[in-house]
Amino acid sequence: MTASGSKTAVEWLASVAPDPDACRWEWERNPLGVALLPAGRRWDVLILPGELGGHTLDVLTRLVDRPGPVLADFGDERIGFFVPPGTVARWLGTGVRGAGAGTWIVVPYPGRATGGVRWLVPPDGSGTLTDPTLLELAMHEAAAHIARDGGKRD
């Protein structure tokens, strides 16, 4: 990610904070390089178990030039896909957690390494999000791959 791309991504992410200036100030000075941001304003996050999430991201990257932002927690136990706001309230799938209106998520500073949560696909600052229908189709293909091949990634 370029420095200007990182700055744009920071602005886009911080814009959801109750006080964006305070968020940026804390974010840039926090030794962990993370901020707690509210979901449900510009994006929701669908959180998949690590194995399914990793395979789903593999499928998505074959289908689209660039999916929306994707987070992974420490150890890749959970993978979070940024989707349009309101998606979590309508999501019916099992085994998928959601962060929507009224919830907060830990978000790393774009372009900076952290010891925990990290970007697999960093935000580009343009507001690109993953289409939930496409994500669901990718999840089905990923689940079939896991069942067929025992979880080995391509």
C-alpha positions in Angstrom: 0.0 0.0 0.0 1.4 3.4 -0.9 1.7 6.2 1.7 -1.1 8.1 0.0 -3.3 5.0 -0.2 -2.7 4.4 3.5 -3.6 7.9 4.4 -6.9 7.7 2.3 -7.7 4.4 4.0 -7.0 5.9 7.5 -9.4 8.8 6.7 -12.1 6.4 5.4 -11.8 4.1 8.5 -11.6 7.0 11.0 -14.6 8.7 9.5 -16.9 6.2 11.4 -15.4 7.1 14.8 -17.5 9.3 17.1 -14.5 11.7 17.0 -12.3 11.0 13.9 -9.6 13.4 15.0 -9.2 11.8 18.4 -9.3 8.4 16.7 -6.5 9.2 14.3 -4.4 10.8 17.2 -4.9 7.7 19.4 -4.4 5.3 16.5 -1.1 6.8 15.4 0.3 6.8 19.0 -1.1 3.5 20.2 1.9 1.1 20.5 -0.4 -1.7 19.4 -1.4 0.2 16.2 -5.1 -0.6 16.6 -8.3 1.4 17.1 -11.8 0.3 18.2 -14.3 1.4 15.6 -18.1 1.1 15.3 -19.5 -1.2 12.7 -22.8 -0.6 11.0 -22.1 2.9 9.7 -20.1 2.5 6.5 -19.7 -1.2 6.8 -20.6 -4.4 8.6 -18.1 -7.3 9.1 -19.0 -10.9 8.5 -16.6 -13.1 10.6 -15.9 -16.6 9.3 -14.0 -19.4 11.0 -10.3 -19.3 9.9 -10.2 -22.3 7.6 -13.5 -21.4 5.8 -12.5 -17.7 5.7 -9.1 -18.4 4.1 -10.6 -20.6 1.4 -13.3 -18.1 0.8 -10.8 -15.3 0.3 -8.9 -17.6 -2.2 -12.2 -18.0 -4.1 -13.0 -14.3 -4.0 -9.6 -13.2 -5.3 -10.2 -15.5 -8.3 -13.6 -13.9 -9.0 -13.0 -10.2 -8.5 -10.0 -7.8 -9.1 -10.1 -6.7 -5.5 -12.5 -7.7 -2.7 -13.4 -5.3 0.1 -11.2 -5.1 3.2 -10.5 -8.4 5.0 -9.1 -8.7 8.5 -7.5 -11.7 10.2 -7.0 -12.2 13.9 -3.9 -13.5 15.6 -3.4 -17.1 14.3 -5.9 -16.7 11.5 -8.6 -18.2 13.7 -11.2 -15.8 12.4 -11.4 -13.9 9.1 -13.6 -10.7 8.8 -15.0 -9.5 5.5 -16.2 -5.9 5.2 -19.6 -5.8 3.6 -22.3 -3.1 3.1 -24.0 -1.8 6.3 -27.2 -3.7 7.1 -25.8 -7.0 5.8 -25.4 -8.5 9.3 -29.1 -7.9 10.2 -30.2 -9.8 7.1 -27.6 -12.6 7.2 -29.1 -16.1 7.7 -26.0 -18.3 7.4 -24.9 -20.5 10.4 -21.4 -20.5 11.8 -20.8 -16.9 10.7 -20.6 -14.1 13.3 -21.4 -10.6 12.4 -20.5 -7.1 13.6 -23.1 -4.6 12.6 -24.9 -1.6 14.1 -24.3 -1.4 17.8 -21.0 -3.3 17.7 -17.4 -2.3 17.7 -14.3 -4.0 16.1 -10.6 -3.8 16.6 -9.1 -2.4 13.4 -5.3 -2.2 12.7 -3.8 0.9 11.2 -3.5 0.4 7.4 0.0 -0.3 6.2 1.4 -0.9 9.6 2.3 -4.3 11.1 0.7 -5.2 14.4 1.1 -8.1 16.7 -2.5 -9.2 16.6 -5.2 -8.4 14.1 -3.9 -7.6 10.6 -5.2 -6.8 7.1 -5.3 -9.6 4.6 -6.8 -7.1 2.1 -6.3 -3.5 3.4 -8.9 -0.9 2.7 -8.1 1.3 -0.3 -10.0 4.3 1.0 -12.5 4.3 -1.8 -15.2 2.5 0.2 -14.9 -0.8 -1.8 -16.8 -3.5 0.1 -17.4 -7.2 -0.6 -20.7 -8.0 -2.2 -22.6 -10.2 0.3 -24.1 -12.4 -2.5 -20.7 -13.0 -4.0 -19.2 -13.7 -0.5 -22.0 -16.3 0.1 -21.2 -18.0 -3.3 -17.5 -18.0 -2.5 -18.2 -19.5 0.9 -20.2 -22.3 -0.7 -17.4 -23.1 -3.1 -14.9 -22.9 -0.3 -16.9 -25.2 1.9 -17.2 -27.7 -0.9 -13.4 -27.5 -1.4 -12.8 -28.1 2.3 -15.2 -31.1 2.3 -13.7 -32.6 -0.8 -10.0 -32.0 -0.1 -9.8 -32.0 3.6 -9.0 -28.3 3.9 -5.7 -28.2 1.9 -5.4 -24.8 0.3 -4.5 -24.4 -3.4 
